[in-house]
């Protein structure tokens, strides 16, 4: 564990940032999977809104 105040702050910020990044990455992957599934099923009307959300 860090002893210097700024290092403690950086460690705390890293935990928060990593949690946010993991969440965003997971949501992006899910959105991409939905787009690919819609494309594979030839569901054109549903593909465009999903694609804009995934982009």
Helices and strands as residue ranges (DSSP letters): H 5-40, H 44-54
